[in-house]
Amino acid sequence: MTKAGDARRAAVVARAMDVASTDGFEGLTFGGVAETSGVKKSALQVLFGTKEALQLATLDGTLRVWREQVHRSAERRPEGLAQLRALMDAWVEYLPTFKGGCPFIAAASELDSRSGPVRDAVAHAVEQGQEVVRRQIALATRLGELPAHTDVDQLAYELHALLLKANHDLQLFGHADSLTRARTAIDRLLAT
């Protein structure tokens, strides 16, 4: 693909991430993206080939945004509890990045009972995020920054649940304080 084609594809993916966050990944169609991006449906078909390829490119774009805003941001802090706190804070900040909230949360709910490459890509991305959290919890425990009896999987579960609840309350109810409540709950869980 040419540089112009790559740039056009990146611009479409940027718009498609917002579409997916509001309309879901099944709602991510060439027609819908064409309507909102100003790129003709036929041009989108040339750029992506199939709806599935568009969905996968959108997931990949969303993962890049998450890595930049959440993971790389937190990596600037020392590993262990400091990085875990930074990771969770950045993740809470990330939740309203897209118009409809976190596309991974929406996609996980939408696609959890289906099969196929898009569902598998969502599951893999979510698992990657959870693994980053588990790794920092385990390290903080080994370093003595969290209690020695810390159940790594349970704490990771609880932290992830708080993110889901914050996204839910922000998107479904418009509760502006949901992010503050999530931070308060995270601070309680990570208090040493």
PyRosetta script that sets phi, psi and omega in degrees:
from pyrosetta import init, pose_from_sequence

init()
pose = pose_from_sequence("MTKAGDARRAAVVARAMDVASTDGFEGLTFGGVAETSGVKKSALQVLFGTKEALQLATLDGTLRVWREQVHRSAERRPEGLAQLRALMDAWVEYLPTFKGGCPFIAAASELDSRSGPVRDAVAHAVEQGQEVVRRQIALATRLGELPAHTDVDQLAYELHALLLKANHDLQLFGHADSLTRARTAIDRLLAT")
pose.set_psi(1, 144.8)
pose.set_omega(1, 179.7)
pose.set_phi(2, -74.4)
pose.set_psi(2, 167.2)
pose.set_omega(2, 176.9)
pose.set_phi(3, -61.2)
pose.set_psi(3, -39.1)
pose.set_omega(3, 177.8)
pose.set_phi(4, -64.1)
pose.set_psi(4, -40.5)
pose.set_omega(4, 177.4)
pose.set_phi(5, -65.0)
pose.set_psi(5, -40.3)
pose.set_omega(5, 177.4)
pose.set_phi(6, -63.7)
pose.set_psi(6, -42.6)
pose.set_omega(6, 179.9)
pose.set_phi(7, -65.6)
pose.set_psi(7, -40.5)
pose.set_omega(7, 179.3)
pose.set_phi(8, -66.6)
pose.set_psi(8, -41.5)
pose.set_omega(8, 178.4)
pose.set_phi(9, -62.2)
pose.set_psi(9, -43.6)
pose.set_omega(9, 179.3)
pose.set_phi(10, -63.3)
pose.set_psi(10, -39.7)
pose.set_omega(10, 179.0)
pose.set_phi(11, -65.6)
pose.set_psi(11, -39.7)
pose.set_omega(11, 178.5)
pose.set_phi(12, -66.3)
pose.set_psi(12, -43.5)
pose.set_omega(12, 179.2)
pose.set_phi(13, -61.5)
pose.set_psi(13, -40.4)
pose.set_omega(13, 178.4)
pose.set_phi(14, -59.3)
pose.set_psi(14, -41.7)
pose.set_omega(14, 178.1)
pose.set_phi(15, -72.3)
pose.set_psi(15, -38.6)
pose.set_omega(15, -178.5)
pose.set_phi(16, -63.9)
pose.set_psi(16, -29.7)
pose.set_omega(16, 178.3)
pose.set_phi(17, -63.2)
pose.set_psi(17, -42.0)
pose.set_omega(17, 176.8)
pose.set_phi(18, -66.9)
pose.set_psi(18, -41.0)
pose.set_omega(18, 178.5)
pose.set_phi(19, -60.3)
pose.set_psi(19, -46.2)
pose.set_omega(19, -179.3)
pose.set_phi(20, -63.8)
pose.set_psi(20, -34.2)
pose.set_omega(20, -179.0)
pose.set_phi(21, -69.8)
pose.set_psi(21, -27.1)
pose.set_omega(21, -179.7)
pose.set_phi(22, -100.3)
pose.set_psi(22, -36.7)
pose.set_omega(22, -174.4)
pose.set_phi(23, -104.3)
pose.set_psi(23, -6.6)
pose.set_omega(23, -177.6)
pose.set_phi(24, 83.3)
pose.set_psi(24, 168.2)
pose.set_omega(24, -178.3)
pose.set_phi(25, -76.0)
pose.set_psi(25, -27.7)
pose.set_omega(25, 174.4)
pose.set_phi(26, -70.6)
pose.set_psi(26, -27.7)
pose.set_omega(26, 177.2)
pose.set_phi(27, -80.7)
pose.set_psi(27, -3.3)
pose.set_omega(27, -180.0)
pose.set_phi(28, -84.1)
pose.set_psi(28, 90.5)
pose.set_omega(28, -177.3)
pose.set_phi(29, -117.9)
pose.set_psi(29, 162.1)
pose.set_omega(29, 176.9)
pose.set_phi(30, -59.5)
pose.set_psi(30, -41.8)
pose.set_omega(30, -179.8)
pose.set_phi(31, -63.3)
pose.set_psi(31, -45.1)
pose.set_omega(31, -179.8)
pose.set_phi(32, -66.3)
pose.set_psi(32, -41.9)
pose.set_omega(32, 179.4)
pose.set_phi(33, -69.9)
pose.set_psi(33, -37.7)
pose.set_omega(33, 177.2)
pose.set_phi(34, -60.1)
pose.set_psi(34, -42.8)
pose.set_omega(34, -179.0)
pose.set_phi(35, -61.2)
pose.set_psi(35, -41.5)
pose.set_omega(35, -175.7)
pose.set_phi(36, -91.3)
pose.set_psi(36, -19.7)
pose.set_omega(36, -176.6)
pose.set_phi(37, -100.0)
pose.set_psi(37, -16.7)
pose.set_omega(37, -177.2)
pose.set_phi(38, 80.1)
pose.set_psi(38, 6.0)
pose.set_omega(38, 177.5)
pose.set_phi(39, -98.6)
pose.set_psi(39, 132.3)
pose.set_omega(39, -178.0)
pose.set_phi(40, -61.9)
pose.set_psi(40, 147.2)
pose.set_omega(40, -179.8)
pose.set_phi(41, -55.9)
pose.set_psi(41, -42.0)
pose.set_omega(41, -179.5)
pose.set_phi(42, -64.0)
pose.set_psi(42, -35.2)
pose.set_omega(42, 177.9)
pose.set_phi(43, -68.8)
pose.set_psi(43, -36.8)
pose.set_omega(43, 177.6)
pose.set_phi(44, -64.5)
pose.set_psi(44, -38.7)
pose.set_omega(44, 178.6)
pose.set_phi(45, -65.0)
pose.set_psi(45, -35.3)
pose.set_omega(45, 176.8)
pose.set_phi(46, -68.3)
pose.set_psi(46, -42.5)
pose.set_omega(46, -178.0)
pose.set_phi(47, -67.5)
pose.set_psi(47, -37.7)
pose.set_omega(47, -172.4)
pose.set_phi(48, -116.4)
pose.set_psi(48, -26.2)
pose.set_omega(48, 178.5)
pose.set_phi(49, 86.8)
pose.set_psi(49, -60.0)
pose.set_omega(49, -176.9)
pose.set_phi(50, -133.1)
pose.set_psi(50, 161.8)
pose.set_omega(50, 175.4)
pose.set_phi(51, -60.3)
pose.set_psi(51, -41.7)
pose.set_omega(51, 179.4)
pose.set_phi(52, -60.1)
pose.set_psi(52, -41.3)
pose.set_omega(52, 178.7)
pose.set_phi(53, -64.8)
pose.set_psi(53, -38.0)
pose.set_omega(53, 175.9)
pose.set_phi(54, -64.0)
pose.set_psi(54, -44.0)
pose.set_omega(54, 178.8)
pose.set_phi(55, -61.9)
pose.set_psi(55, -45.2)
pose.set_omega(55, -179.5)
pose.set_phi(56, -66.3)
pose.set_psi(56, -39.2)
pose.set_omega(56, 177.0)
pose.set_phi(57, -64.4)
pose.set_psi(57, -37.4)
pose.set_omega(57, 178.3)
pose.set_phi(58, -67.1)
pose.set_psi(58, -42.1)
pose.set_omega(58, 176.1)
pose.set_phi(59, -61.8)
pose.set_psi(59, -43.2)
pose.set_omega(59, 179.4)
pose.set_phi(60, -63.0)
pose.set_psi(60, -41.4)
pose.set_omega(60, 177.3)
pose.set_phi(61, -62.7)
pose.set_psi(61, -41.7)
pose.set_omega(61, 178.8)
pose.set_phi(62, -64.5)
pose.set_psi(62, -40.4)
pose.set_omega(62, 177.8)
pose.set_phi(63, -63.4)
pose.set_psi(63, -39.2)
pose.set_omega(63, 176.8)
pose.set_phi(64, -62.3)
pose.set_psi(64, -42.5)
pose.set_omega(64, 178.2)
pose.set_phi(65, -62.3)
pose.set_psi(65, -45.9)
pose.set_omega(65, 179.5)
pose.set_phi(66, -60.6)
pose.set_psi(66, -44.6)
pose.set_omega(66, -179.2)
pose.set_phi(67, -61.1)
pose.set_psi(67, -41.4)
pose.set_omega(67, -178.7)
pose.set_phi(68, -70.5)
pose.set_psi(68, -48.4)
pose.set_omega(68, -174.1)
pose.set_phi(69, -79.2)
pose.set_psi(69, -29.3)
pose.set_omega(69, -174.9)
pose.set_phi(70, -109.3)
pose.set_psi(70, -64.0)
pose.set_omega(70, -171.7)
pose.set_phi(71, -66.6)
pose.set_psi(71, -52.8)
pose.set_omega(71, -177.6)
pose.set_phi(72, -66.8)
pose.set_psi(72, -34.5)
pose.set_omega(72, 177.0)
pose.set_phi(73, -60.7)
pose.set_psi(73, -45.2)
pose.set_omega(73, -178.8)
pose.set_phi(74, -70.8)
pose.set_psi(74, -30.2)
pose.set_omega(74, -177.8)
pose.set_phi(75, -63.2)
pose.set_psi(75, -14.4)
pose.set_omega(75, 178.7)
pose.set_phi(76, -73.0)
pose.set_psi(76, -14.6)
pose.set_omega(76, -179.8)
pose.set_phi(77, -94.7)
pose.set_psi(77, 157.3)
pose.set_omega(77, 177.3)
pose.set_phi(78, -60.5)
pose.set_psi(78, 144.8)
pose.set_omega(78, 180.0)
pose.set_phi(79, -63.9)
pose.set_psi(79, 154.0)
pose.set_omega(79, -179.2)
pose.set_phi(80, 106.1)
pose.set_psi(80, -142.4)
pose.set_omega(80, -174.3)
pose.set_phi(81, -63.0)
pose.set_psi(81, -40.0)
pose.set_omega(81, 179.7)
pose.set_phi(82, -61.2)
pose.set_psi(82, -43.3)
pose.set_omega(82, 179.7)
pose.set_phi(83, -70.7)
pose.set_psi(83, -36.9)
pose.set_omega(83, 177.5)
pose.set_phi(84, -62.6)
pose.set_psi(84, -45.4)
pose.set_omega(84, 177.7)
pose.set_phi(85, -62.0)
pose.set_psi(85, -44.2)
pose.set_omega(85, 179.3)
pose.set_phi(86, -64.1)
pose.set_psi(86, -38.9)
pose.set_omega(86, 178.4)
pose.set_phi(87, -61.7)
pose.set_psi(87, -48.6)
pose.set_omega(87, -178.8)
pose.set_phi(88, -66.5)
pose.set_psi(88, -39.0)
pose.set_omega(88, 178.4)
pose.set_phi(89, -64.3)
pose.set_psi(89, -44.7)
pose.set_omega(89, 178.9)
pose.set_phi(90, -65.5)
pose.set_psi(90, -34.8)
pose.set_omega(90, 180.0)
pose.set_phi(91, -67.5)
pose.set_psi(91, -41.4)
pose.set_omega(91, 176.3)
pose.set_phi(92, -62.1)
pose.set_psi(92, -42.9)
pose.set_omega(92, 178.2)
pose.set_phi(93, -62.3)
pose.set_psi(93, -32.7)
pose.set_omega(93, -178.4)
pose.set_phi(94, -69.7)
pose.set_psi(94, -30.3)
pose.set_omega(94, -171.6)
pose.set_phi(95, -50.1)
pose.set_psi(95, -43.9)
pose.set_omega(95, 179.8)
pose.set_phi(96, -89.0)
pose.set_psi(96, 15.4)
pose.set_omega(96, -179.0)
pose.set_phi(97, -57.2)
pose.set_psi(97, -41.2)
pose.set_omega(97, -178.2)
pose.set_phi(98, -103.4)
pose.set_psi(98, 148.8)
pose.set_omega(98, -175.4)
pose.set_phi(99, -49.0)
pose.set_psi(99, -41.6)
pose.set_omega(99, -177.4)
pose.set_phi(100, -100.1)
pose.set_psi(100, 16.5)
pose.set_omega(100, -178.2)
pose.set_phi(101, 89.7)
pose.set_psi(101, -165.5)
pose.set_omega(101, -175.8)
pose.set_phi(102, -68.1)
pose.set_psi(102, 118.1)
pose.set_omega(102, 179.0)
pose.set_phi(103, -62.2)
pose.set_psi(103, -28.6)
pose.set_omega(103, 179.1)
pose.set_phi(104, -69.3)
pose.set_psi(104, -38.6)
pose.set_omega(104, 178.3)
pose.set_phi(105, -65.9)
pose.set_psi(105, -44.5)
pose.set_omega(105, 178.7)
pose.set_phi(106, -62.9)
pose.set_psi(106, -44.8)
pose.set_omega(106, -177.8)
pose.set_phi(107, -67.0)
pose.set_psi(107, -38.6)
pose.set_omega(107, 179.8)
pose.set_phi(108, -62.1)
pose.set_psi(108, -41.5)
pose.set_omega(108, 178.8)
pose.set_phi(109, -69.1)
pose.set_psi(109, -41.1)
pose.set_omega(109, -177.3)
pose.set_phi(110, -70.1)
pose.set_psi(110, -37.8)
pose.set_omega(110, -169.9)
pose.set_phi(111, -108.9)
pose.set_psi(111, 1.6)
pose.set_omega(111, -171.0)
pose.set_phi(112, -60.4)
pose.set_psi(112, -29.0)
pose.set_omega(112, -178.5)
pose.set_phi(113, -100.2)
pose.set_psi(113, 9.1)
pose.set_omega(113, -179.8)
pose.set_phi(114, -102.6)
pose.set_psi(114, 177.5)
pose.set_omega(114, 175.4)
pose.set_phi(115, -129.0)
pose.set_psi(115, 163.8)
pose.set_omega(115, 176.4)
pose.set_phi(116, 126.5)
pose.set_psi(116, 173.5)
pose.set_omega(116, -174.7)
pose.set_phi(117, -62.7)
pose.set_psi(117, -34.4)
pose.set_omega(117, -178.9)
pose.set_phi(118, -69.9)
pose.set_psi(118, -46.1)
pose.set_omega(118, 177.4)
pose.set_phi(119, -60.8)
pose.set_psi(119, -42.2)
pose.set_omega(119, 179.6)
pose.set_phi(120, -63.7)
pose.set_psi(120, -39.0)
pose.set_omega(120, 178.6)
pose.set_phi(121, -66.1)
pose.set_psi(121, -39.7)
pose.set_omega(121, 177.2)
pose.set_phi(122, -63.5)
pose.set_psi(122, -48.4)
pose.set_omega(122, -179.7)
pose.set_phi(123, -59.3)
pose.set_psi(123, -42.2)
pose.set_omega(123, 179.7)
pose.set_phi(124, -64.2)
pose.set_psi(124, -43.8)
pose.set_omega(124, -179.8)
pose.set_phi(125, -63.9)
pose.set_psi(125, -44.4)
pose.set_omega(125, 179.1)
pose.set_phi(126, -63.1)
pose.set_psi(126, -42.5)
pose.set_omega(126, 178.9)
pose.set_phi(127, -63.5)
pose.set_psi(127, -37.7)
pose.set_omega(127, 177.4)
pose.set_phi(128, -60.7)
pose.set_psi(128, -44.5)
pose.set_omega(128, 178.9)
pose.set_phi(129, -62.5)
pose.set_psi(129, -43.2)
pose.set_omega(129, 179.0)
pose.set_phi(130, -65.7)
pose.set_psi(130, -35.4)
pose.set_omega(130, 179.7)
pose.set_phi(131, -66.2)
pose.set_psi(131, -37.5)
pose.set_omega(131, 176.7)
pose.set_phi(132, -59.6)
pose.set_psi(132, -44.1)
pose.set_omega(132, 179.3)
pose.set_phi(133, -64.8)
pose.set_psi(133, -48.5)
pose.set_omega(133, -180.0)
pose.set_phi(134, -58.5)
pose.set_psi(134, -41.2)
pose.set_omega(134, -178.5)
pose.set_phi(135, -61.6)
pose.set_psi(135, -42.8)
pose.set_omega(135, -179.1)
pose.set_phi(136, -72.6)
pose.set_psi(136, -34.7)
pose.set_omega(136, 175.3)
pose.set_phi(137, -62.9)
pose.set_psi(137, -46.9)
pose.set_omega(137, -179.6)
pose.set_phi(138, -61.3)
pose.set_psi(138, -41.9)
pose.set_omega(138, 179.7)
pose.set_phi(139, -66.8)
pose.set_psi(139, -43.9)
pose.set_omega(139, 178.4)
pose.set_phi(140, -60.7)
pose.set_psi(140, -35.1)
pose.set_omega(140, 178.0)
pose.set_phi(141, -68.2)
pose.set_psi(141, -46.2)
pose.set_omega(141, 178.7)
pose.set_phi(142, -61.9)
pose.set_psi(142, -34.0)
pose.set_omega(142, -179.2)
pose.set_phi(143, -80.2)
pose.set_psi(143, -4.5)
pose.set_omega(143, -178.9)
pose.set_phi(144, 80.1)
pose.set_psi(144, 12.5)
pose.set_omega(144, 179.3)
pose.set_phi(145, -83.1)
pose.set_psi(145, -19.8)
pose.set_omega(145, 171.8)
pose.set_phi(146, -123.0)
pose.set_psi(146, 155.6)
pose.set_omega(146, -179.0)
pose.set_phi(147, -55.3)
pose.set_psi(147, 145.8)
pose.set_omega(147, -177.9)
pose.set_phi(148, -60.1)
pose.set_psi(148, -27.7)
pose.set_omega(148, -178.2)
pose.set_phi(149, -88.3)
pose.set_psi(149, 9.7)
pose.set_omega(149, -178.6)
pose.set_phi(150, -58.0)
pose.set_psi(150, 127.3)
pose.set_omega(150, 174.1)
pose.set_phi(151, -86.0)
pose.set_psi(151, 103.4)
pose.set_omega(151, -174.1)
pose.set_phi(152, -56.4)
pose.set_psi(152, -49.1)
pose.set_omega(152, -177.6)
pose.set_phi(153, -65.2)
pose.set_psi(153, -38.1)
pose.set_omega(153, 179.9)
pose.set_phi(154, -67.4)
pose.set_psi(154, -44.4)
pose.set_omega(154, 180.0)
pose.set_phi(155, -65.2)
pose.set_psi(155, -41.2)
pose.set_omega(155, 177.3)
pose.set_phi(156, -61.3)
pose.set_psi(156, -40.2)
pose.set_omega(156, 178.1)
pose.set_phi(157, -60.9)
pose.set_psi(157, -47.6)
pose.set_omega(157, -177.7)
pose.set_phi(158, -65.7)
pose.set_psi(158, -40.8)
pose.set_omega(158, 178.1)
pose.set_phi(159, -64.2)
pose.set_psi(159, -43.0)
pose.set_omega(159, 178.9)
pose.set_phi(160, -64.9)
pose.set_psi(160, -39.1)
pose.set_omega(160, 178.5)
pose.set_phi(161, -60.5)
pose.set_psi(161, -38.1)
pose.set_omega(161, 178.3)
pose.set_phi(162, -64.7)
pose.set_psi(162, -38.4)
pose.set_omega(162, 177.0)
pose.set_phi(163, -64.4)
pose.set_psi(163, -43.0)
pose.set_omega(163, 179.0)
pose.set_phi(164, -61.9)
pose.set_psi(164, -44.4)
pose.set_omega(164, -179.9)
pose.set_phi(165, -64.6)
pose.set_psi(165, -42.1)
pose.set_omega(165, 179.5)
pose.set_phi(166, -62.6)
pose.set_psi(166, -44.4)
pose.set_omega(166, 178.7)
pose.set_phi(167, -63.3)
pose.set_psi(167, -44.4)
pose.set_omega(167, 179.7)
pose.set_phi(168, -57.3)
pose.set_psi(168, -52.9)
pose.set_omega(168, -176.7)
pose.set_phi(169, -67.4)
pose.set_psi(169, -35.8)
pose.set_omega(169, 178.0)
pose.set_phi(170, -66.7)
pose.set_psi(170, -45.4)
pose.set_omega(170, -175.3)
pose.set_phi(171, -81.2)
pose.set_psi(171, -46.5)
pose.set_omega(171, -175.0)
pose.set_phi(172, -76.3)
pose.set_psi(172, -42.0)
pose.set_omega(172, -174.8)
pose.set_phi(173, -106.2)
pose.set_psi(173, -13.2)
pose.set_omega(173, -176.5)
pose.set_phi(174, 70.2)
pose.set_psi(174, 23.9)
pose.set_omega(174, -179.6)
pose.set_phi(175, -72.4)
pose.set_psi(175, 104.2)
pose.set_omega(175, -178.2)
pose.set_phi(176, -63.8)
pose.set_psi(176, -24.1)
pose.set_omega(176, -178.2)
pose.set_phi(177, -85.0)
pose.set_psi(177, 1.0)
pose.set_omega(177, -176.6)
pose.set_phi(178, -62.6)
pose.set_psi(178, -34.4)
pose.set_omega(178, 179.8)
pose.set_phi(179, -70.8)
pose.set_psi(179, -38.5)
pose.set_omega(179, 176.9)
pose.set_phi(180, -65.4)
pose.set_psi(180, -42.0)
pose.set_omega(180, 178.5)
pose.set_phi(181, -63.2)
pose.set_psi(181, -39.7)
pose.set_omega(181, 178.2)
pose.set_phi(182, -62.8)
pose.set_psi(182, -43.6)
pose.set_omega(182, 178.9)
pose.set_phi(183, -61.9)
pose.set_psi(183, -42.0)
pose.set_omega(183, 179.1)
pose.set_phi(184, -61.3)
pose.set_psi(184, -44.6)
pose.set_omega(184, 179.7)
pose.set_phi(185, -66.3)
pose.set_psi(185, -39.6)
pose.set_omega(185, 177.8)
pose.set_phi(186, -63.3)
pose.set_psi(186, -44.5)
pose.set_omega(186, 178.2)
pose.set_phi(187, -58.3)
pose.set_psi(187, -40.8)
pose.set_omega(187, 178.6)
pose.set_phi(188, -63.2)
pose.set_psi(188, -44.1)
pose.set_omega(188, -179.0)
pose.set_phi(189, -65.3)
pose.set_psi(189, -32.4)
pose.set_omega(189, -175.5)
pose.set_phi(190, -98.4)
pose.set_psi(190, 4.7)
pose.set_omega(190, 178.0)
pose.set_phi(191, -64.3)
pose.set_psi(191, 136.6)
pose.set_omega(191, -179.1)
pose.set_phi(192, -113.5)
pose.dump_pdb("model.pdb")
